[in-house]
Amino acid sequence: MPPARFGDPVVSPDGHQILFSRSDPETETPDIFLYDDVQRVASRVTTDPGVDVLPIWSSDATRVIFRSNRNGPGDVYLTSLNGSRNEELLLRNAARKDPTDWSPDGRFILYDNYDSNDPSRESDLWVLPLFGDRKPRPYQREAFSAWGGRFSPDGRWVAYASDEHSKEDVYIQAFPATGVSHRVSTQGGWQPAWRRDGRELFYLAADGTLMAAAIGGHDDILEVGAPAPLFRATLRSTLLRNHYDVAPNGDRFLINTPVQDEAAAPITVVLNWPGTLRN
């Protein structure tokens, strides 16, 4: 694909399609797009003039949830990829809500809640059930911020970033939450992503290095291996839900990178600029 202002890339469960947001070059308003890696073609998923961002796949790759500001900054919508593009409002709120993942069984949505009444917390991790009364609830009730939650492929665990120990690190906890968290990163980390078999967890270290930690255990026992560096990623400097995603088998990574190093861009100094205004 040609360079553009891309955001929040997510790879489909089969690894052959990609969802992402892309800004219109004239209006700077983003929409959701679908890229087919087999046919090498991109198609638009949303067409509303509002800001549509943060797409997430359903486990069967037939539906997509996303955030839109068409009626408010925190609205979360569901749309089908079967051609009808019918949209359903799942969550309406006056405050910002960022969907981060959809459970493998399709019953729960994780999202970052920026509507906390506690000034000491920047965001909370919340759960939206898609059954029953559909009443949102906190994933956990703790006195620290948590964000970026991702379900494990079997739906039994959630990986997330938190400032539980003053700095940003990656943790894993059971779903539903038990209050017992397992720290994964050792020198800071965020944006966790699971390998499709659940045996490895990836995340970004504070310096942009992509890290990997082996995940094992049985029943309700979780074993987390020491994280190892994979490579240093060059990331586009912007506030996104995720800068990267991983292929199902963990052998390829999709990374949102800048076309050029903005820091190395030349600076032009115009001397005697008032003289350029004379006739």
Secondary structure, DSSP 4 states (H G I P E B T S, - for coil): -----EEEEEE-TTSSEEEEEEE-TTT--EEEEEEETTTTEEEES---SS-EEEEEE-TTSSEEEEEE-SS-TTEEEEEESSSS--EEEEE--SS-EEEEEE-TTSSEEEEEE---S-TT-S-EEEEEESSTT---EES---SS-EEEEEE-TTSSEEEEEE-TTSS-EEEEEESS--S-EEE--SS--EEEEE-TTSSEEEEE-TTSEEEEEEEEEETTEEEEPPPEEEEE-----S--S-SEEE-TTSS-EEE---SS-GGGS-----TTGGGGG--
